Amino acid sequence: MTGSDPAVGAGRFAPSPSGDLHIGNIRSGLLSYVRARQTGRRFLWRIEDLDRVKAGAADSQLEIFAELGVTPDEPPVVQSGRAEEYSAAIAKLAADGLVYECYCSRKDIAEAPSAPHAPPGAYPGTCRNLGEGERKSHRRRLEANNRRPALRLRADNREHRVDDVLLGRVDALVDDLVLRRGDGIFAYNLTVVVDDAASGIDEILRGDDLASSAPRQAYLAELLGLPQPGWLHVPLVLNESGQRLAKRDGAVTYQQLRSLGWAVPDFFAWTQQSLGFGDVGGRWKSVDDMISGVDFARMSTAPMVFVAPADS
């Protein structure tokens, strides 16, 4: 399926071009493609390059998926070219009285008393109701240190929910989340909401470490008058210590595994086992086999441990 018919929904894969993709990233991207193909959606790709960027990484990531038989249906959306859209979203929220400056450092937030029943890390509202005199003083303090205030959403600080295909109901407190950081970089929660709506993304598949962010993003989409997507959070791939897999865990990237002798079919065979479909049908060798073999209704929500092969 190709083209950009807005009446046709879409799924997406949105890696950060900060380095090589590891096996967990690859599995999530493949699942996004499989879900799109199974449900008749477009498969789109977004380059989230607002923060950490490694030269050549975005092209390398696309090339890896092309080797795996996956190409996006439209040219990738590049976030660094969309500052006007993000600024417009903040302006809309500001016009509704839902944006305020925040002068807190990470240390300030960590050391501030938490609100009752708020989860760890929730913003305690320190700058929410400051007077203009206090704000001017804080601005001068930041300017003296070549810093600028962040912009936060004036949220309702209540629990919100989304319904997830695999996880069921997901509830989370929506605090006064950052919209634009003090260094001028637009925040993840804002950019993904704006970009998903602009691209017609109507279902978001990603790792379940981001499930608690879904209610925040759904709430922000509602405030911006944007459509609500569906959600499908898939289990993570972990290292042998039970922590989220990272490049420091040995031979875990596509390039490293290829150098150790993995061929393209090996990635699909491992993915088949990792998703619990090893006893169904034949051995997966291609993305077409994966499209035929994945049954999201039967997929486990338990994480998978990847044991990095030794370099022989």
URTALIN-V794183 format. One record per backbone hydrogen bond with DSSP energy under -1.0 kcal/mol. CO is the residue of the C=O (numbers start at 1). NH is the residue of the N-H. E is the energy in kcal/mol with one decimal. If there is no record, write none. Layout:
[[CO:NH:E] [CO:NH:E]]
//
This chain:
[[5:8:-2.0] [9:42:-2.6] [10:202:-1.6] [10:203:-1.1] [11:44:-2.4] [13:46:-2.3] [15:48:-1.5] [16:18:-2.0] [17:54:-3.2] [21:254:-2.0] [22:26:-2.4] [23:27:-2.1] [24:28:-2.1] [25:29:-2.4] [26:30:-2.7] [27:31:-2.4] [28:32:-2.0] [29:33:-2.0] [30:34:-2.8] [31:35:-2.7] [32:36:-2.0] [33:37:-2.6] [34:38:-2.7] [35:39:-1.7] [36:41:-2.4] [42:11:-2.7] [43:73:-3.1] [44:13:-1.7] [45:77:-2.0] [47:49:-1.5] [47:79:-2.3] [54:57:-2.3] [56:60:-2.1] [57:61:-2.6] [58:62:-1.8] [59:63:-2.2] [60:64:-2.3] [61:65:-1.8] [62:66:-2.0] [63:67:-2.1] [64:68:-1.3] [65:70:-3.4] [66:69:-1.4] [77:47:-3.3] [78:81:-1.6] [79:82:-2.3] [82:86:-1.8] [83:87:-2.6] [84:88:-2.2] [85:89:-1.7] [86:90:-2.0] [87:91:-2.5] [88:92:-2.1] [89:93:-2.0] [90:94:-2.8] [91:95:-2.3] [93:98:-2.5] [94:97:-2.0] [98:154:-2.7] [100:152:-2.9] [102:150:-2.5] [105:109:-2.1] [106:110:-2.5] [107:111:-2.0] [115:118:-2.1] [119:122:-1.9] [125:128:-1.2] [131:135:-2.1] [132:136:-2.5] [133:137:-1.9] [134:138:-2.3] [135:139:-2.6] [136:140:-2.2] [137:141:-2.0] [138:142:-2.3] [139:143:-2.9] [140:144:-2.1] [142:145:-1.2] [142:147:-2.8] [143:146:-1.8] [150:102:-2.6] [151:179:-3.5] [151:180:-1.5] [152:100:-2.0] [153:155:-1.5] [158:174:-2.3] [160:172:-2.2] [162:170:-2.8] [164:168:-1.7] [168:164:-3.3] [170:162:-1.9] [172:160:-2.7] [175:177:-2.0] [177:153:-2.8] [179:187:-2.4] [180:151:-2.7] [181:184:-1.9] [185:181:-3.1] [187:191:-2.4] [188:192:-2.5] [190:194:-2.3] [191:195:-2.8] [192:196:-2.5] [193:197:-1.8] [194:198:-2.1] [195:199:-2.0] [196:201:-2.7] [202:230:-2.4] [204:232:-2.5] [206:234:-2.7] [207:210:-1.8] [208:211:-1.1] [210:213:-1.3] [211:214:-1.4] [213:217:-2.3] [214:218:-2.8] [215:219:-2.3] [216:220:-2.4] [217:221:-2.4] [218:222:-2.0] [219:223:-2.0] [220:224:-1.8] [221:226:-3.0] [222:225:-1.2] [230:204:-2.4] [231:165:-2.6] [232:206:-1.4] [234:208:-2.5] [236:304:-2.2] [237:245:-2.1] [238:306:-3.1] [239:242:-2.0] [243:239:-3.2] [246:249:-2.0] [250:252:-1.6] [252:23:-2.1] [253:257:-2.5] [254:258:-2.4] [255:259:-2.0] [256:260:-1.0] [257:262:-2.5] [258:261:-1.7] [263:266:-1.2] [264:268:-1.1] [265:269:-2.4] [266:270:-2.4] [267:271:-2.1] [268:272:-2.4] [269:273:-1.9] [270:274:-2.8] [271:275:-1.7] [272:277:-2.4] [273:276:-1.3] [277:280:-1.5] [286:290:-1.6] [287:291:-2.4] [288:292:-1.9] [289:293:-1.8] [290:294:-2.4] [295:298:-1.7] [304:238:-3.6]]
//
